Amino acid sequence: MVTATGSTVTVGLVFGGCSGEHEVSIRSAQAIARALASGTNADKYTVLPVYIGKDGRWQAGPEAAAVLAAGVPPQETASAATPRLRLPQFEQVDTIDIWFPVLHGPNGEDGTVQGLFTLMQQPYVGSGVLGSAVGMDKIAMKTAFAQAGLPQVKYLAVSREEVWSNPCIFPKLCDRIEAELGYPCFVKPANLGSSVGIAKATTRKELEAALDSAASYDRRIIVETGVVAREVECAILGNGNPRASVPGEITFQSDFYDYDTKYTSGQSQHTIPAQVPEDVALRIRDMAVTAFQAVDAAGIARVDFFYVEATDEILINEINTLPGFTATSMYPMMWEASGVSFAELVDALIELGFERTGRGDGE
């Protein structure tokens, strides 16, 4: 692909962001930058790093490149008077041909930055505003899954007001959760990823603490019944005709797949392909595509399942429309096992971004 800016495609690699997954975003961006500089991609792409600090301020040029190289966020030194959005001040911003957001969690994976790129009339990688927003909010996501006929664990949607506002309501809420879901159950903020803010409850005391903690992260909370199951994931690549990778399985020694387990090397093990019967693998792949289409995702997604071996049930857990690209991330590893290298994967995602947002698909 040759663009007006020359013989290479300039990719605006946006990373960091205002969420609890800031550091993971930097690590994902590093891996993507390396892939864009390797092999034939090196002659095809030029990367312009764009870093969003934890304080919400955007930086490009040497400052962003330094963060990308270091792999850790800098000390925030900007004053409160510093403009938060300074895109017109970027000397190279007009040279960007396509944006590659690597912003996990709120303010990046939830449709907000996708809306900005849409307003800018700029192509970008990944899902649009609708797919990103529905994929981020676990309550909206589960509603879409139910409409698509995908089986799920039992769950209840809870508001922050039910937890904090009225001391008379809170005990009744806990009574309802115990009656309808029982123990163990999992309490999750509706709009965070990477297992941030998730807690397992096995007693009333733990349930109360988990609800209080989740309410500090989000005003929308979801409580799910616990199941004894294997955790299997599947990667999706494509737009209108998405394809699914071979499934992969995650095993771990911790009580559940929390943030530290997910991003600490050696704390979890990945088996790719997952050692499940062939018909189970096919069902997972079919369900992953259905889930992708149910939330109107595009380009990229990882879909997570519970496989209840005792009953041969497959229950969908969630979809992640901007999965991690770190050394321990399942998404690129599942595609590697499916015959698509990391560099080829990143190249394909950029091509899909041009295909979707460069032809007037409404976003």
MIKOL-68587 format. One record per residue (C-alpha): x, y, z negated; residue number from 1; residue in three letters. Coordinates in Angstrom, 1 decimal. Example, Ala and Ser with C-alpha at 12.3 -4.5 7.8 and 13.67 -1.06 7.14 Angstrom:
2
12.3;-4.5;-7.8;1;ALA;
13.7;-1.1;-7.1;2;SER;
This chain:
363
0.0;0.0;0.0;1;MET;
1.4;3.4;1.0;2;VAL;
0.0;6.5;-0.6;3;THR;
0.2;10.2;0.1;4;ALA;
2.8;10.5;-2.6;5;THR;
5.3;8.5;-0.6;6;GLY;
6.3;4.9;-0.1;7;SER;
5.4;3.7;-3.6;8;THR;
2.3;3.7;-5.7;9;VAL;
2.6;5.9;-8.8;10;THR;
1.0;4.3;-11.8;11;VAL;
0.0;6.4;-14.8;12;GLY;
0.6;4.0;-17.7;13;LEU;
-1.4;5.3;-20.6;14;VAL;
-0.7;3.8;-24.0;15;PHE;
-0.7;4.5;-27.8;16;GLY;
-4.1;6.0;-28.7;17;GLY;
-6.1;6.8;-31.8;18;CYS;
-6.9;3.3;-33.1;19;SER;
-5.5;0.7;-35.5;20;GLY;
-4.0;-1.1;-32.5;21;GLU;
-1.6;1.7;-31.6;22;HIS;
1.6;-0.3;-32.1;23;GLU;
0.1;-3.3;-30.1;24;VAL;
-0.7;-0.9;-27.3;25;SER;
2.9;0.2;-27.1;26;ILE;
4.1;-3.4;-27.0;27;ARG;
1.6;-4.2;-24.2;28;SER;
2.7;-1.2;-22.2;29;ALA;
6.3;-2.2;-22.5;30;GLN;
5.6;-5.6;-21.0;31;ALA;
3.5;-4.1;-18.2;32;ILE;
6.2;-1.5;-17.4;33;ALA;
8.8;-4.3;-17.1;34;ARG;
6.5;-6.3;-14.8;35;ALA;
6.1;-3.2;-12.6;36;LEU;
9.8;-2.8;-12.4;37;ALA;
10.6;-6.5;-11.5;38;SER;
10.9;-8.3;-8.2;39;GLY;
8.9;-6.9;-5.3;40;THR;
6.9;-4.7;-7.6;41;ASN;
10.1;-2.6;-8.1;42;ALA;
9.8;-1.4;-4.5;43;ASP;
6.0;-1.0;-4.6;44;LYS;
5.4;0.9;-7.9;45;TYR;
6.7;4.0;-9.7;46;THR;
5.6;4.2;-13.4;47;VAL;
4.8;7.4;-15.1;48;LEU;
4.4;6.8;-18.9;49;PRO;
1.7;8.8;-20.6;50;VAL;
1.7;8.5;-24.4;51;TYR;
-1.3;9.3;-26.6;52;ILE;
-0.1;9.9;-30.2;53;GLY;
-2.0;8.8;-33.3;54;LYS;
-3.1;12.4;-33.7;55;ASP;
-4.7;12.3;-30.2;56;GLY;
-2.1;14.5;-28.4;57;ARG;
-1.1;13.5;-24.9;58;TRP;
2.6;13.5;-23.8;59;GLN;
4.2;12.6;-20.5;60;ALA;
7.7;12.7;-19.1;61;GLY;
10.8;12.1;-21.3;62;PRO;
8.7;12.1;-24.6;63;GLU;
6.5;9.3;-23.4;64;ALA;
9.4;7.4;-21.8;65;ALA;
11.3;7.5;-25.1;66;ALA;
8.4;6.0;-27.0;67;VAL;
8.0;3.3;-24.4;68;LEU;
11.7;2.5;-24.6;69;ALA;
11.8;2.5;-28.4;70;ALA;
8.7;0.4;-28.7;71;GLY;
7.5;2.2;-31.8;72;VAL;
5.6;5.4;-32.4;73;PRO;
7.5;8.6;-33.1;74;PRO;
7.1;10.8;-36.1;75;GLN;
4.1;13.1;-35.4;76;GLU;
5.5;16.6;-35.5;77;THR;
3.0;18.6;-33.5;78;ALA;
1.2;21.4;-35.3;79;SER;
-2.6;21.6;-35.6;80;ALA;
-2.5;24.4;-33.1;81;ALA;
-1.0;22.2;-30.3;82;THR;
-3.5;21.5;-27.5;83;PRO;
-4.8;17.9;-27.8;84;ARG;
-5.4;17.4;-24.1;85;LEU;
-2.8;19.0;-21.8;86;ARG;
-3.1;17.0;-18.6;87;LEU;
-2.8;20.1;-16.4;88;PRO;
0.6;20.8;-18.0;89;GLN;
2.0;17.5;-16.8;90;PHE;
4.3;18.4;-13.9;91;GLU;
3.9;14.9;-12.3;92;GLN;
0.2;14.3;-13.1;93;VAL;
-0.9;15.1;-9.5;94;ASP;
1.4;12.4;-8.2;95;THR;
-0.5;9.6;-10.0;96;ILE;
-2.3;7.3;-7.6;97;ASP;
-3.9;5.0;-10.2;98;ILE;
-4.2;5.0;-14.0;99;TRP;
-3.5;1.9;-16.0;100;PHE;
-5.0;2.3;-19.5;101;PRO;
-3.4;0.0;-22.1;102;VAL;
-5.3;1.4;-25.0;103;LEU;
-6.6;-1.4;-27.2;104;HIS;
-9.6;-0.6;-29.5;105;GLY;
-11.6;2.6;-29.9;106;PRO;
-10.8;5.7;-27.8;107;ASN;
-9.4;3.7;-25.0;108;GLY;
-11.1;0.3;-24.6;109;GLU;
-14.6;1.5;-25.3;110;ASP;
-15.3;3.5;-22.2;111;GLY;
-14.1;6.9;-23.4;112;THR;
-10.9;7.2;-21.4;113;VAL;
-12.7;5.4;-18.5;114;GLN;
-15.2;8.2;-18.6;115;GLY;
-12.3;10.8;-18.4;116;LEU;
-10.8;9.1;-15.3;117;PHE;
-14.2;8.9;-13.7;118;THR;
-14.7;12.6;-14.2;119;LEU;
-11.3;13.2;-12.8;120;MET;
-12.3;11.0;-9.8;121;GLN;
-9.2;8.9;-10.2;122;GLN;
-8.9;5.2;-9.7;123;PRO;
-8.0;3.1;-12.7;124;TYR;
-7.5;-0.5;-13.8;125;VAL;
-10.1;-2.5;-15.6;126;GLY;
-13.8;-2.1;-16.5;127;SER;
-15.8;1.0;-16.0;128;GLY;
-17.6;3.0;-18.7;129;VAL;
-20.5;0.6;-19.1;130;LEU;
-18.5;-2.6;-19.1;131;GLY;
-16.0;-1.2;-21.5;132;SER;
-18.6;0.2;-23.9;133;ALA;
-20.7;-3.0;-24.0;134;VAL;
-17.6;-5.2;-24.3;135;GLY;
-16.3;-3.1;-27.2;136;MET;
-19.4;-3.1;-29.3;137;ASP;
-20.0;-6.5;-30.7;138;LYS;
-23.7;-5.9;-31.3;139;ILE;
-24.3;-4.7;-27.8;140;ALA;
-22.1;-7.5;-26.4;141;MET;
-24.1;-10.2;-28.2;142;LYS;
-27.3;-8.7;-27.0;143;THR;
-26.0;-9.0;-23.4;144;ALA;
-24.8;-12.5;-24.0;145;PHE;
-28.2;-13.5;-25.4;146;ALA;
-29.9;-12.0;-22.3;147;GLN;
-27.6;-14.1;-20.1;148;ALA;
-28.5;-17.3;-22.0;149;GLY;
-25.1;-17.8;-23.6;150;LEU;
-25.2;-19.8;-26.9;151;PRO;
-23.7;-18.0;-29.9;152;GLN;
-23.3;-18.4;-33.6;153;VAL;
-26.0;-16.9;-35.8;154;LYS;
-25.4;-13.3;-36.7;155;TYR;
-26.9;-10.2;-38.3;156;LEU;
-26.4;-6.6;-37.3;157;ALA;
-25.8;-4.2;-40.3;158;VAL;
-25.5;-0.4;-40.5;159;SER;
-23.1;1.5;-42.7;160;ARG;
-26.1;3.2;-44.3;161;GLU;
-27.4;-0.2;-45.5;162;GLU;
-24.0;-0.8;-47.2;163;VAL;
-23.3;2.7;-48.7;164;TRP;
-26.4;4.9;-48.8;165;SER;
-28.9;3.2;-51.1;166;ASN;
-27.9;1.0;-54.1;167;PRO;
-31.3;-0.6;-54.0;168;CYS;
-30.9;-1.8;-50.4;169;ILE;
-27.4;-3.3;-50.7;170;PHE;
-28.4;-6.3;-53.0;171;PRO;
-31.3;-7.1;-50.7;172;LYS;
-29.0;-7.0;-47.7;173;LEU;
-26.6;-9.5;-49.4;174;CYS;
-29.6;-11.7;-50.3;175;ASP;
-30.7;-11.7;-46.6;176;ARG;
-27.2;-12.5;-45.4;177;ILE;
-27.0;-15.4;-47.8;178;GLU;
-30.4;-16.7;-46.9;179;ALA;
-30.0;-16.5;-43.1;180;GLU;
-26.3;-17.1;-42.6;181;LEU;
-25.0;-18.6;-45.8;182;GLY;
-21.3;-19.1;-46.6;183;TYR;
-18.7;-19.0;-45.2;184;PRO;
-19.5;-15.9;-43.1;185;CYS;
-17.4;-13.4;-41.3;186;PHE;
-17.9;-9.6;-41.6;187;VAL;
-16.6;-7.5;-38.7;188;LYS;
-16.6;-3.8;-37.7;189;PRO;
-18.6;-3.8;-34.5;190;ALA;
-16.1;-1.6;-32.6;191;ASN;
-12.6;-2.7;-33.4;192;LEU;
-10.4;-5.3;-31.8;193;GLY;
-7.3;-7.4;-32.6;194;SER;
-9.2;-8.7;-35.7;195;SER;
-8.8;-5.4;-37.5;196;VAL;
-11.1;-5.0;-40.4;197;GLY;
-12.4;-8.6;-40.3;198;ILE;
-12.9;-10.5;-43.5;199;ALA;
-14.1;-14.0;-44.5;200;LYS;
-16.6;-14.2;-47.3;201;ALA;
-17.3;-17.4;-49.3;202;THR;
-19.0;-15.8;-52.4;203;THR;
-21.3;-12.8;-53.1;204;ARG;
-18.3;-10.8;-54.5;205;LYS;
-16.3;-11.4;-51.4;206;GLU;
-19.3;-10.5;-49.2;207;LEU;
-19.8;-7.2;-51.0;208;GLU;
-16.1;-6.3;-50.7;209;ALA;
-16.1;-7.3;-47.0;210;ALA;
-19.1;-5.2;-46.2;211;LEU;
-17.6;-2.2;-48.0;212;ASP;
-14.4;-2.6;-46.1;213;SER;
-16.0;-3.0;-42.7;214;ALA;
-18.2;0.1;-43.4;215;ALA;
-15.0;2.1;-43.8;216;SER;
-14.0;1.2;-40.3;217;TYR;
-17.3;1.5;-38.4;218;ASP;
-20.9;2.6;-38.9;219;ARG;
-22.0;-0.6;-37.1;220;ARG;
-21.2;-4.0;-38.6;221;ILE;
-21.8;-7.5;-37.6;222;ILE;
-22.0;-10.6;-39.9;223;VAL;
-21.6;-14.0;-38.4;224;GLU;
-22.1;-17.5;-39.8;225;THR;
-18.9;-19.5;-40.0;226;GLY;
-18.5;-22.7;-38.0;227;VAL;
-16.0;-25.5;-38.0;228;VAL;
-14.7;-25.3;-34.5;229;ALA;
-11.6;-25.1;-32.2;230;ARG;
-10.9;-21.6;-30.9;231;GLU;
-10.5;-21.7;-27.1;232;VAL;
-10.0;-18.7;-24.7;233;GLU;
-10.3;-18.1;-21.0;234;CYS;
-8.9;-15.3;-18.9;235;ALA;
-10.9;-13.6;-16.1;236;ILE;
-9.5;-11.8;-13.1;237;LEU;
-11.5;-10.1;-10.4;238;GLY;
-14.4;-7.7;-9.6;239;ASN;
-17.5;-8.9;-7.8;240;GLY;
-16.2;-12.5;-7.5;241;ASN;
-14.2;-13.1;-10.6;242;PRO;
-12.2;-16.2;-11.2;243;ARG;
-11.3;-18.0;-14.4;244;ALA;
-8.0;-19.3;-15.6;245;SER;
-7.4;-22.6;-17.3;246;VAL;
-8.5;-22.3;-20.9;247;PRO;
-6.1;-22.1;-23.7;248;GLY;
-6.4;-23.0;-27.4;249;GLU;
-5.1;-21.2;-30.5;250;ILE;
-4.2;-23.0;-33.7;251;THR;
-3.0;-21.4;-36.9;252;PHE;
-2.3;-22.1;-40.5;253;GLN;
-4.0;-19.1;-42.0;254;SER;
-7.6;-19.0;-43.2;255;ASP;
-8.7;-17.4;-39.9;256;PHE;
-7.2;-15.7;-36.9;257;TYR;
-6.5;-12.3;-38.5;258;ASP;
-4.3;-9.4;-37.3;259;TYR;
-1.1;-10.6;-38.8;260;ASP;
-1.6;-14.1;-37.5;261;THR;
-2.4;-12.8;-34.1;262;LYS;
0.7;-10.5;-33.7;263;TYR;
3.4;-12.1;-35.8;264;THR;
5.6;-14.5;-33.9;265;SER;
5.4;-18.1;-35.2;266;GLY;
2.1;-17.5;-37.1;267;GLN;
0.0;-19.1;-34.4;268;SER;
0.4;-21.7;-31.8;269;GLN;
-0.9;-21.7;-28.2;270;HIS;
-1.7;-24.8;-26.2;271;THR;
-2.2;-24.0;-22.5;272;ILE;
-4.1;-25.7;-20.9;273;PRO;
-6.3;-26.5;-23.9;274;ALA;
-6.5;-30.2;-24.6;275;GLN;
-10.2;-30.5;-24.1;276;VAL;
-12.2;-32.9;-21.9;277;PRO;
-12.4;-31.8;-18.3;278;GLU;
-16.1;-31.1;-18.4;279;ASP;
-15.7;-28.9;-21.4;280;VAL;
-13.0;-26.9;-19.6;281;ALA;
-15.3;-26.4;-16.6;282;LEU;
-18.1;-25.3;-18.9;283;ARG;
-15.9;-22.8;-20.6;284;ILE;
-14.7;-21.4;-17.3;285;ARG;
-18.3;-21.1;-16.0;286;ASP;
-19.5;-19.4;-19.3;287;MET;
-16.5;-17.0;-19.2;288;ALA;
-17.5;-15.8;-15.7;289;VAL;
-21.2;-15.5;-16.8;290;THR;
-20.1;-13.4;-19.9;291;ALA;
-17.9;-11.2;-17.7;292;PHE;
-20.8;-10.4;-15.4;293;GLN;
-23.3;-10.0;-18.3;294;ALA;
-21.4;-7.0;-19.7;295;VAL;
-20.5;-5.6;-16.2;296;ASP;
-16.8;-6.1;-16.7;297;ALA;
-14.3;-5.6;-13.9;298;ALA;
-10.7;-6.5;-13.2;299;GLY;
-9.6;-8.0;-16.4;300;ILE;
-11.1;-9.7;-19.5;301;ALA;
-10.4;-12.5;-22.0;302;ARG;
-13.4;-14.4;-23.2;303;VAL;
-13.2;-16.3;-26.6;304;ASP;
-15.2;-19.4;-27.5;305;PHE;
-15.8;-21.8;-30.4;306;PHE;
-15.7;-25.4;-29.3;307;TYR;
-17.6;-27.5;-31.9;308;VAL;
-16.1;-30.9;-31.1;309;GLU;
-18.4;-32.8;-33.4;310;ALA;
-21.5;-31.8;-31.5;311;THR;
-19.9;-31.0;-28.1;312;ASP;
-21.2;-27.4;-28.4;313;GLU;
-19.5;-24.4;-26.8;314;ILE;
-20.4;-21.1;-28.4;315;LEU;
-19.3;-17.8;-27.0;316;ILE;
-17.5;-15.6;-29.6;317;ASN;
-16.7;-12.4;-27.7;318;GLU;
-15.2;-10.7;-24.6;319;ILE;
-12.2;-8.4;-24.6;320;ASN;
-12.1;-6.1;-21.6;321;THR;
-8.6;-4.9;-22.3;322;LEU;
-6.7;-7.8;-23.9;323;PRO;
-3.1;-7.6;-25.1;324;GLY;
-0.1;-8.1;-22.9;325;PHE;
2.5;-8.7;-25.6;326;THR;
4.8;-11.8;-25.8;327;ALA;
2.2;-13.6;-28.0;328;THR;
-0.9;-12.6;-25.9;329;SER;
-3.0;-15.3;-24.4;330;MET;
-4.2;-13.5;-21.3;331;TYR;
-1.0;-13.4;-19.3;332;PRO;
0.0;-16.8;-20.6;333;MET;
-3.2;-18.4;-19.4;334;MET;
-2.7;-16.9;-15.9;335;TRP;
0.9;-18.1;-15.9;336;GLU;
-0.3;-21.6;-16.5;337;ALA;
-2.8;-21.1;-13.7;338;SER;
-0.1;-20.2;-11.2;339;GLY;
-0.1;-16.4;-11.5;340;VAL;
3.1;-14.9;-12.8;341;SER;
3.1;-11.8;-15.1;342;PHE;
4.3;-9.6;-12.3;343;ALA;
1.8;-11.0;-9.8;344;GLU;
-1.0;-10.5;-12.4;345;LEU;
-0.2;-6.8;-13.0;346;VAL;
0.0;-6.3;-9.2;347;ASP;
-3.4;-7.9;-8.8;348;ALA;
-5.0;-5.8;-11.5;349;LEU;
-3.8;-2.6;-9.8;350;ILE;
-5.2;-3.8;-6.5;351;GLU;
-8.5;-4.6;-8.1;352;LEU;
-8.5;-1.1;-9.7;353;GLY;
-8.2;0.5;-6.3;354;PHE;
-10.8;-1.8;-4.9;355;GLU;
-13.4;-1.0;-7.5;356;ARG;
-12.9;2.7;-8.2;357;THR;
-11.6;3.7;-4.8;358;GLY;
-14.8;2.9;-2.9;359;ARG;
-17.6;4.7;-4.8;360;GLY;
-19.0;1.9;-7.0;361;ASP;
-20.7;4.4;-9.3;362;GLY;
-17.8;4.8;-11.7;363;GLU;
